[in-house]
Amino acid sequence: GFHLPAHHKKNEAGGYHPPKDDGDEEDIKISEEKSEEKKHHWGSSGKNDQSERDEDKEPEVQFKDPLDPVGDRPVIYTFYEDVGEEHTGMTSEHNVELINAWAKTWYEIGWDPRVLTVAVAKKHQEFDVFDGMLEGLPFRKFDRVCFYRWLAMGMVGGGWLSDYDTFPLNKVKWNGNGDPHFIPNSGTLTVHELSKSGGVPSLVSGDANEWFRLAKAQVENAKSHDTQPHWSDMKAMQDLFQKSDGKFYQMEENVVMGDAMLRSEKIDRDLCMWLRDKFAVHFSHYSMQKSGRYETGKEGARHRASVGRSWVLEYRKTCSKFEDEE
């Protein structure tokens, strides 16, 4: 079976670049300009053409290779593989737009956003064993790919993982006062969005060994549910939590659901005071549909880049006036 490394050592080599797709040599940059390329890759270096445009007021973010050492900023990772529109209702262009909005919103409050792919997970010496345990299971491609993100997080040395529809609210009050290596709860894996079932992994933190521990446990759990047509990493995680009486990992209420925010008539002082100690807001497919603004979750999902970012920017602008209140 799949085994954890006896002593995990962070890969310090840096400079890893995912394979180029179809000869596409363009770097991904954060900009408002719509790319004409259908395929993208993350972690390339180069000049950002948008940086010289005076009219572009958005923060410029250069994606670093996910295996580069941590610098002065704490790193926030997300995971992305293009699995096709039929699985998520999102085209490649919609996903890239959302990742760009996600990255800007983290970068401008002090974080270093980086994008993980399956290629990072494949660097594990026993990836083939891990992958083989998922082989033949009747899960959707999207669900299968999501198991790889836990392995990828171990390979970068652990830290923070965010879904790219999870937007941060406040500045770095909750990451060790700016210590870029800080992981809460002494590195114990922590799911930061509360749910009765065992949490939602929209924002998760933990050290490398914790990410490897969950990766191994989840894929073994998936194997034991091989008759299920739909079994995701979240379902596996929640099943492990329930069977352990809530002891398999920690769960906290630091992420709020996007639909509750979008249904608010306005961002007022009461909302600001309630959210001041929260970490982020999760604009999931479900929350967009539940918000009442869209007829379907698919329609709402495709608007998350603009809706999520504009809501958070309005929140920050409005709530800044109440920062000094007790």
TORLOMI-210526 format. One record per residue (C-alpha): residue number from 1; z, x, y; residue in three letters. Coordinates in nm, 3 decimals, decimal comma. Example, Ala and Ser with C-alpha at 12.3 -4.5 7.8 and 13.67 -1.06 7.14 Angstrom:
BEGIN
{rec 1 {0,780 1,230 -0,450} 'ALA'} {rec 2 {0,714 1,367 -0,106} 'SER'} 
//
This chain:
BEGIN
{rec 1 {0,000 0,000 0,000} 'GLY'} {rec 2 {0,010 0,085 0,368} 'PHE'} {rec 3 {0,286 0,330 0,467} 'HIS'} {rec 4 {0,432 0,420 0,804} 'LEU'} {rec 5 {0,412 0,784 0,912} 'PRO'} {rec 6 {0,729 0,970 0,815} 'ALA'} {rec 7 {0,763 1,108 1,166} 'HIS'} {rec 8 {0,535 0,958 1,426} 'HIS'} {rec 9 {0,403 1,205 1,679} 'LYS'} {rec 10 {0,212 1,086 1,980} 'LYS'} {rec 11 {-0,146 1,206 1,995} 'ASN'} {rec 12 {-0,148 1,439 2,294} 'GLU'} {rec 13 {-0,513 1,540 2,262} 'ALA'} {rec 14 {-0,637 1,278 2,508} 'GLY'} {rec 15 {-1,001 1,240 2,597} 'GLY'} {rec 16 {-1,083 0,997 2,317} 'TYR'} {rec 17 {-1,390 0,787 2,392} 'HIS'} {rec 18 {-1,497 0,488 2,181} 'PRO'} {rec 19 {-1,851 0,515 2,042} 'PRO'} {rec 20 {-2,122 0,424 2,289} 'LYS'} {rec 21 {-2,287 0,087 2,233} 'ASP'} {rec 22 {-2,668 0,081 2,218} 'ASP'} {rec 23 {-2,696 0,387 2,441} 'GLY'} {rec 24 {-2,518 0,217 2,730} 'ASP'} {rec 25 {-2,399 0,502 2,952} 'GLU'} {rec 26 {-2,247 0,300 3,234} 'GLU'} {rec 27 {-1,875 0,329 3,303} 'ASP'} {rec 28 {-1,664 0,022 3,348} 'ILE'} {rec 29 {-1,511 -0,002 3,693} 'LYS'} {rec 30 {-1,298 -0,262 3,865} 'ILE'} {rec 31 {-1,517 -0,435 4,119} 'SER'} {rec 32 {-1,631 -0,774 4,232} 'GLU'} {rec 33 {-1,989 -0,684 4,148} 'GLU'} {rec 34 {-2,117 -0,861 3,836} 'LYS'} {rec 35 {-2,246 -0,614 3,582} 'SER'} {rec 36 {-2,592 -0,668 3,441} 'GLU'} {rec 37 {-2,490 -0,487 3,123} 'GLU'} {rec 38 {-2,387 -0,710 2,835} 'LYS'} {rec 39 {-2,187 -0,438 2,659} 'LYS'} {rec 40 {-1,903 -0,236 2,805} 'HIS'} {rec 41 {-1,674 0,042 2,702} 'HIS'} {rec 42 {-1,340 0,145 2,837} 'TRP'} {rec 43 {-1,177 0,477 2,910} 'GLY'} {rec 44 {-1,474 0,663 3,053} 'SER'} {rec 45 {-1,446 0,886 3,355} 'SER'} {rec 46 {-1,675 0,891 3,653} 'GLY'} {rec 47 {-1,731 0,781 4,008} 'LYS'} {rec 48 {-1,676 0,423 4,111} 'ASN'} {rec 49 {-1,978 0,318 4,315} 'ASP'} {rec 50 {-1,784 0,032 4,470} 'GLN'} {rec 51 {-1,529 0,266 4,628} 'SER'} {rec 52 {-1,761 0,340 4,921} 'GLU'} {rec 53 {-1,822 -0,024 5,009} 'ARG'} {rec 54 {-1,618 -0,105 5,315} 'ASP'} {rec 55 {-1,637 -0,478 5,253} 'GLU'} {rec 56 {-1,469 -0,446 4,913} 'ASP'} {rec 57 {-1,099 -0,497 4,981} 'LYS'} {rec 58 {-0,992 -0,523 4,618} 'GLU'} {rec 59 {-0,790 -0,238 4,463} 'PRO'} {rec 60 {-1,009 0,017 4,285} 'GLU'} {rec 61 {-0,895 0,092 3,934} 'VAL'} {rec 62 {-1,042 0,364 3,716} 'GLN'} {rec 63 {-0,966 0,290 3,353} 'PHE'} {rec 64 {-0,817 0,591 3,177} 'LYS'} {rec 65 {-0,865 0,672 2,813} 'ASP'} {rec 66 {-0,593 0,482 2,624} 'PRO'} {rec 67 {-0,483 0,802 2,447} 'LEU'} {rec 68 {-0,440 1,001 2,770} 'ASP'} {rec 69 {-0,079 1,106 2,838} 'PRO'} {rec 70 {0,130 0,874 3,054} 'VAL'} {rec 71 {0,121 0,980 3,419} 'GLY'} {rec 72 {0,326 0,873 3,720} 'ASP'} {rec 73 {0,263 0,503 3,655} 'ARG'} {rec 74 {0,395 0,306 3,359} 'PRO'} {rec 75 {0,106 0,206 3,131} 'VAL'} {rec 76 {0,022 -0,154 3,049} 'ILE'} {rec 77 {-0,216 -0,187 2,756} 'TYR'} {rec 78 {-0,433 -0,477 2,655} 'THR'} {rec 79 {-0,656 -0,509 2,348} 'PHE'} {rec 80 {-1,018 -0,619 2,346} 'TYR'} {rec 81 {-1,296 -0,645 2,091} 'GLU'} {rec 82 {-1,601 -0,862 2,147} 'ASP'} {rec 83 {-1,589 -1,104 1,854} 'VAL'} {rec 84 {-1,839 -1,353 1,991} 'GLY'} {rec 85 {-1,825 -1,666 2,197} 'GLU'} {rec 86 {-1,789 -1,897 1,896} 'GLU'} {rec 87 {-1,438 -1,766 1,829} 'HIS'} {rec 88 {-1,290 -1,779 2,178} 'THR'} {rec 89 {-1,522 -1,986 2,396} 'GLY'} {rec 90 {-1,557 -1,678 2,616} 'MET'} {rec 91 {-1,878 -1,483 2,665} 'THR'} {rec 92 {-1,867 -1,105 2,698} 'SER'} {rec 93 {-1,915 -1,145 3,073} 'GLU'} {rec 94 {-1,621 -1,388 3,097} 'HIS'} {rec 95 {-1,399 -1,148 2,904} 'ASN'} {rec 96 {-1,491 -0,849 3,120} 'VAL'} {rec 97 {-1,433 -1,054 3,436} 'GLU'} {rec 98 {-1,089 -1,154 3,309} 'LEU'} {rec 99 {-0,998 -0,798 3,209} 'ILE'} {rec 100 {-1,101 -0,678 3,556} 'ASN'} {rec 101 {-0,882 -0,940 3,725} 'ALA'} {rec 102 {-0,595 -0,858 3,488} 'TRP'} {rec 103 {-0,625 -0,486 3,561} 'ALA'} {rec 104 {-0,628 -0,530 3,939} 'LYS'} {rec 105 {-0,324 -0,751 3,931} 'THR'} {rec 106 {-0,120 -0,497 3,731} 'TRP'} {rec 107 {-0,253 -0,192 3,914} 'TYR'} {rec 108 {-0,162 -0,311 4,262} 'GLU'} {rec 109 {0,209 -0,336 4,174} 'ILE'} {rec 110 {0,229 0,010 4,025} 'GLY'} {rec 111 {0,098 -0,003 3,668} 'TRP'} {rec 112 {-0,175 0,192 3,489} 'ASP'} {rec 113 {-0,388 -0,065 3,299} 'PRO'} {rec 114 {-0,566 0,058 2,986} 'ARG'} {rec 115 {-0,782 -0,114 2,724} 'VAL'} {rec 116 {-0,729 -0,059 2,351} 'LEU'} {rec 117 {-0,998 -0,126 2,091} 'THR'} {rec 118 {-1,021 -0,121 1,713} 'VAL'} {rec 119 {-1,143 0,239 1,749} 'ALA'} {rec 120 {-0,790 0,343 1,847} 'VAL'} {rec 121 {-0,639 0,169 1,543} 'ALA'} {rec 122 {-0,893 0,347 1,322} 'LYS'} {rec 123 {-0,738 0,681 1,415} 'LYS'} {rec 124 {-0,443 0,600 1,188} 'HIS'} {rec 125 {-0,470 0,807 0,871} 'GLN'} {rec 126 {-0,426 0,499 0,651} 'GLU'} {rec 127 {-0,639 0,257 0,849} 'PHE'} {rec 128 {-0,863 0,195 0,547} 'ASP'} {rec 129 {-0,560 0,081 0,346} 'VAL'} {rec 130 {-0,447 -0,143 0,631} 'PHE'} {rec 131 {-0,797 -0,285 0,669} 'ASP'} {rec 132 {-0,830 -0,331 0,295} 'GLY'} {rec 133 {-0,522 -0,555 0,291} 'MET'} {rec 134 {-0,702 -0,790 0,531} 'LEU'} {rec 135 {-1,031 -0,771 0,343} 'GLU'} {rec 136 {-1,131 -1,098 0,182} 'GLY'} {rec 137 {-0,868 -1,310 0,354} 'LEU'} {rec 138 {-1,016 -1,642 0,477} 'PRO'} {rec 139 {-0,926 -1,585 0,841} 'PHE'} {rec 140 {-1,152 -1,604 1,143} 'ARG'} {rec 141 {-1,288 -1,275 1,273} 'LYS'} {rec 142 {-1,085 -1,316 1,594} 'PHE'} {rec 143 {-0,761 -1,359 1,397} 'ASP'} {rec 144 {-0,832 -1,057 1,180} 'ARG'} {rec 145 {-0,909 -0,834 1,477} 'VAL'} {rec 146 {-0,577 -0,926 1,643} 'CYS'} {rec 147 {-0,382 -0,758 1,362} 'PHE'} {rec 148 {-0,534 -0,424 1,465} 'TYR'} {rec 149 {-0,373 -0,427 1,810} 'ARG'} {rec 150 {-0,026 -0,363 1,663} 'TRP'} {rec 151 {-0,155 -0,054 1,483} 'LEU'} {rec 152 {-0,336 0,062 1,799} 'ALA'} {rec 153 {-0,014 0,036 1,999} 'MET'} {rec 154 {0,159 0,265 1,752} 'GLY'} {rec 155 {-0,122 0,515 1,783} 'MET'} {rec 156 {-0,079 0,545 2,161} 'VAL'} {rec 157 {0,294 0,603 2,124} 'GLY'} {rec 158 {0,416 0,248 2,185} 'GLY'} {rec 159 {0,503 0,090 2,517} 'GLY'} {rec 160 {0,388 -0,238 2,674} 'TRP'} {rec 161 {0,108 -0,463 2,547} 'LEU'} {rec 162 {-0,019 -0,761 2,746} 'SER'} {rec 163 {-0,279 -1,022 2,669} 'ASP'} {rec 164 {-0,540 -0,992 2,940} 'TYR'} {rec 165 {-0,470 -1,350 3,048} 'ASP'} {rec 166 {-0,110 -1,252 3,130} 'THR'} {rec 167 {-0,069 -1,167 3,499} 'PHE'} {rec 168 {0,238 -0,988 3,641} 'PRO'} {rec 169 {0,441 -1,161 3,909} 'LEU'} {rec 170 {0,673 -0,908 4,063} 'ASN'} {rec 171 {0,694 -0,539 4,133} 'LYS'} {rec 172 {0,856 -0,293 3,897} 'VAL'} {rec 173 {1,210 -0,433 3,892} 'LYS'} {rec 174 {1,195 -0,463 3,516} 'TRP'} {rec 175 {1,053 -0,136 3,389} 'ASN'} {rec 176 {1,332 0,114 3,446} 'GLY'} {rec 177 {1,307 0,138 3,824} 'ASN'} {rec 178 {0,972 0,313 3,803} 'GLY'} {rec 179 {1,037 0,537 3,502} 'ASP'} {rec 180 {0,689 0,536 3,344} 'PRO'} {rec 181 {0,829 0,594 2,994} 'HIS'} {rec 182 {1,092 0,318 3,002} 'PHE'} {rec 183 {1,095 0,065 2,717} 'ILE'} {rec 184 {1,363 -0,206 2,730} 'PRO'} {rec 185 {1,621 -0,274 2,459} 'ASN'} {rec 186 {1,621 0,091 2,351} 'SER'} {rec 187 {1,268 0,058 2,219} 'GLY'} {rec 188 {1,337 -0,238 1,990} 'THR'} {rec 189 {1,028 -0,457 1,966} 'LEU'} {rec 190 {1,070 -0,738 2,218} 'THR'} {rec 191 {0,851 -1,046 2,261} 'VAL'} {rec 192 {0,883 -1,156 2,623} 'HIS'} {rec 193 {0,743 -1,511 2,603} 'GLU'} {rec 194 {0,989 -1,755 2,450} 'LEU'} {rec 195 {0,895 -2,029 2,207} 'SER'} {rec 196 {1,087 -2,231 1,948} 'LYS'} {rec 197 {0,875 -2,082 1,671} 'SER'} {rec 198 {0,958 -1,722 1,751} 'GLY'} {rec 199 {0,782 -1,632 2,072} 'GLY'} {rec 200 {0,426 -1,573 2,188} 'VAL'} {rec 201 {0,299 -1,211 2,197} 'PRO'} {rec 202 {0,148 -1,240 2,545} 'SER'} {rec 203 {0,372 -0,953 2,660} 'LEU'} {rec 204 {0,542 -0,727 2,406} 'VAL'} {rec 205 {0,730 -0,398 2,435} 'SER'} {rec 206 {0,857 -0,147 2,180} 'GLY'} {rec 207 {0,846 0,215 2,072} 'ASP'} {rec 208 {0,579 0,350 1,837} 'ALA'} {rec 209 {0,777 0,305 1,517} 'ASN'} {rec 210 {0,850 -0,057 1,605} 'GLU'} {rec 211 {0,481 -0,127 1,656} 'TRP'} {rec 212 {0,403 0,036 1,321} 'PHE'} {rec 213 {0,683 -0,163 1,156} 'ARG'} {rec 214 {0,542 -0,492 1,282} 'LEU'} {rec 215 {0,185 -0,394 1,195} 'ALA'} {rec 216 {0,285 -0,326 0,834} 'LYS'} {rec 217 {0,502 -0,638 0,803} 'ALA'} {rec 218 {0,240 -0,866 0,956} 'GLN'} {rec 219 {-0,045 -0,755 0,734} 'VAL'} {rec 220 {0,178 -0,793 0,426} 'GLU'} {rec 221 {0,274 -1,139 0,551} 'ASN'} {rec 222 {-0,093 -1,227 0,599} 'ALA'} {rec 223 {-0,166 -1,116 0,244} 'LYS'} {rec 224 {0,099 -1,360 0,117} 'SER'} {rec 225 {-0,074 -1,644 0,305} 'HIS'} {rec 226 {-0,419 -1,581 0,159} 'ASP'} {rec 227 {-0,473 -1,952 0,094} 'THR'} {rec 228 {-0,444 -2,037 0,463} 'GLN'} {rec 229 {-0,775 -2,085 0,646} 'PRO'} {rec 230 {-0,613 -1,978 0,972} 'HIS'} {rec 231 {-0,336 -1,719 0,981} 'TRP'} {rec 232 {-0,306 -1,503 1,292} 'SER'} {rec 233 {-0,086 -1,210 1,387} 'ASP'} {rec 234 {0,118 -1,456 1,594} 'MET'} {rec 235 {0,172 -1,686 1,296} 'LYS'} {rec 236 {0,273 -1,388 1,084} 'ALA'} {rec 237 {0,509 -1,264 1,356} 'MET'} {rec 238 {0,671 -1,605 1,393} 'GLN'} {rec 239 {0,704 -1,647 1,016} 'ASP'} {rec 240 {0,883 -1,312 0,992} 'LEU'} {rec 241 {1,112 -1,413 1,279} 'PHE'} {rec 242 {1,206 -1,743 1,119} 'GLN'} {rec 243 {1,267 -1,596 0,773} 'LYS'} {rec 244 {1,496 -1,332 0,925} 'SER'} {rec 245 {1,699 -1,593 1,119} 'ASP'} {rec 246 {1,573 -1,446 1,443} 'GLY'} {rec 247 {1,661 -1,085 1,361} 'LYS'} {rec 248 {1,319 -0,932 1,295} 'PHE'} {rec 249 {1,265 -0,853 1,664} 'TYR'} {rec 250 {1,409 -0,953 1,999} 'GLN'} {rec 251 {1,282 -1,244 2,203} 'MET'} {rec 252 {1,341 -1,303 2,574} 'GLU'} {rec 253 {1,230 -1,559 2,831} 'GLU'} {rec 254 {1,048 -1,337 3,079} 'ASN'} {rec 255 {0,698 -1,487 3,076} 'VAL'} {rec 256 {0,623 -1,839 3,202} 'VAL'} {rec 257 {0,337 -2,066 3,096} 'MET'} {rec 258 {0,044 -2,099 3,331} 'GLY'} {rec 259 {0,013 -2,477 3,311} 'ASP'} {rec 260 {0,358 -2,525 3,463} 'ALA'} {rec 261 {0,258 -2,307 3,757} 'MET'} {rec 262 {-0,080 -2,475 3,807} 'LEU'} {rec 263 {0,080 -2,821 3,802} 'ARG'} {rec 264 {0,324 -2,724 4,078} 'SER'} {rec 265 {0,231 -2,901 4,400} 'GLU'} {rec 266 {0,301 -2,589 4,601} 'LYS'} {rec 267 {0,467 -2,251 4,582} 'ILE'} {rec 268 {0,792 -2,306 4,770} 'ASP'} {rec 269 {1,125 -2,130 4,805} 'ARG'} {rec 270 {1,275 -2,292 4,494} 'ASP'} {rec 271 {0,987 -2,176 4,278} 'LEU'} {rec 272 {1,003 -1,829 4,431} 'CYS'} {rec 273 {1,374 -1,799 4,358} 'MET'} {rec 274 {1,328 -1,919 4,001} 'TRP'} {rec 275 {1,046 -1,672 3,934} 'LEU'} {rec 276 {1,197 -1,370 4,106} 'ARG'} {rec 277 {1,338 -1,232 3,778} 'ASP'} {rec 278 {1,045 -1,331 3,561} 'LYS'} {rec 279 {0,790 -1,073 3,455} 'PHE'} {rec 280 {0,458 -1,254 3,429} 'ALA'} {rec 281 {0,267 -1,580 3,389} 'VAL'} {rec 282 {0,047 -1,651 3,085} 'HIS'} {rec 283 {-0,276 -1,838 3,157} 'PHE'} {rec 284 {-0,364 -1,914 2,794} 'SER'} {rec 285 {-0,647 -2,136 2,669} 'HIS'} {rec 286 {-0,388 -2,403 2,594} 'TYR'} {rec 287 {-0,218 -2,381 2,933} 'SER'} {rec 288 {-0,548 -2,415 3,116} 'MET'} {rec 289 {-0,625 -2,736 2,928} 'GLN'} {rec 290 {-0,269 -2,861 2,969} 'LYS'} {rec 291 {-0,280 -2,796 3,344} 'SER'} {rec 292 {-0,486 -3,111 3,393} 'GLY'} {rec 293 {-0,750 -2,928 3,597} 'ARG'} {rec 294 {-1,008 -2,904 3,321} 'TYR'} {rec 295 {-1,143 -3,138 3,057} 'GLU'} {rec 296 {-1,135 -2,877 2,783} 'THR'} {rec 297 {-0,953 -2,555 2,711} 'GLY'} {rec 298 {-1,289 -2,378 2,686} 'LYS'} {rec 299 {-1,386 -2,480 3,038} 'GLU'} {rec 300 {-1,048 -2,379 3,174} 'GLY'} {rec 301 {-1,049 -2,050 2,985} 'ALA'} {rec 302 {-1,364 -1,941 3,164} 'ARG'} {rec 303 {-1,198 -1,988 3,504} 'HIS'} {rec 304 {-0,889 -1,781 3,427} 'ARG'} {rec 305 {-1,000 -1,468 3,612} 'ALA'} {rec 306 {-1,028 -1,641 3,949} 'SER'} {rec 307 {-0,757 -1,903 3,896} 'VAL'} {rec 308 {-0,499 -1,664 3,754} 'GLY'} {rec 309 {-0,548 -1,388 4,006} 'ARG'} {rec 310 {-0,566 -1,617 4,309} 'SER'} {rec 311 {-0,248 -1,798 4,199} 'TRP'} {rec 312 {-0,053 -1,473 4,156} 'VAL'} {rec 313 {-0,173 -1,336 4,490} 'LEU'} {rec 314 {-0,066 -1,657 4,662} 'GLU'} {rec 315 {0,269 -1,637 4,485} 'TYR'} {rec 316 {0,326 -1,280 4,602} 'ARG'} {rec 317 {0,225 -1,360 4,959} 'LYS'} {rec 318 {0,441 -1,672 4,980} 'THR'} {rec 319 {0,745 -1,534 4,801} 'CYS'} {rec 320 {0,758 -1,201 4,984} 'SER'} {rec 321 {0,939 -1,374 5,270} 'LYS'} {rec 322 {1,229 -1,460 5,037} 'PHE'} {rec 323 {1,269 -1,114 4,880} 'GLU'} {rec 324 {1,587 -1,027 5,068} 'ASP'} {rec 325 {1,767 -1,353 4,994} 'GLU'} {rec 326 {2,057 -1,355 4,750} 'GLU'} 
//
